[in-house]
Amino acid sequence: MTEQKLVKLSDRIDAGVKAAIAEAIEKHRRLGQSITIWRDGKIVTITAAEIPARSDSDTV
């Protein structure tokens, strides 16, 4: 594979992973489930009410 094709492939993979993460977070929000993230060097749990709703413009 050429370097250019690898870059394009990695860009597509990154976009797919970001979209999957956004969908999973939105699913947790809709189902009322909390999520746990890493923020400022600490593990933080965010309640479903604290998760901002995903808008149509948030697509990757």
N, C-alpha and C positions, 0 to 999 in steps of 0.2 A: 504494500500500500504506500502511496506517496504521502509526503508530509502534509500536503494540502488536503488530501482525503481524510487523513487522520484528524486534522483540526476540525473539519466539517463534521466528522463523526462524533468527536468529543463534544462539540457544540450541541449536537442533537441529543446526545446522552444527557448533558447538563440540563437542557430544557425539559426533557422527559422526567428527570428526577425532581426538578423544581415543581413541575406540574403535579406529580404524584404526591409530593409533600404538601402542597397547597390543598389538594383534594382531601388528604387524610386529616389535616387540621380542620378543614371546613366540616368534615363528617363528625369529628369530635365535638365541634361547637353545636351542630344541629342535634346531636344525640345527648347533649348535656354532660359530656365527659371532659374531664380536665386533661391538660397536656403538661408534660414536664420538659423544660428547656434549660439550656446553659446560658446564663446572663451574668456578665461582669464577674466571671470566675466562680460563680456559684450555681448550684442546681436550684431552679425555681419552678414551682408548680403553679400553673395558671388555670383558673376555673373556666368553665365554658362561657360564663357571662363576661369574662375579661377578654375572650378571643374576639377580635374584630371580625365582622361579617365580611365575607369575600365578595367583592363587587365584580361585575362583568369585565371591567377594565384590568382586573388582576390576573388575567390569563397570561400564560407565558408564550 
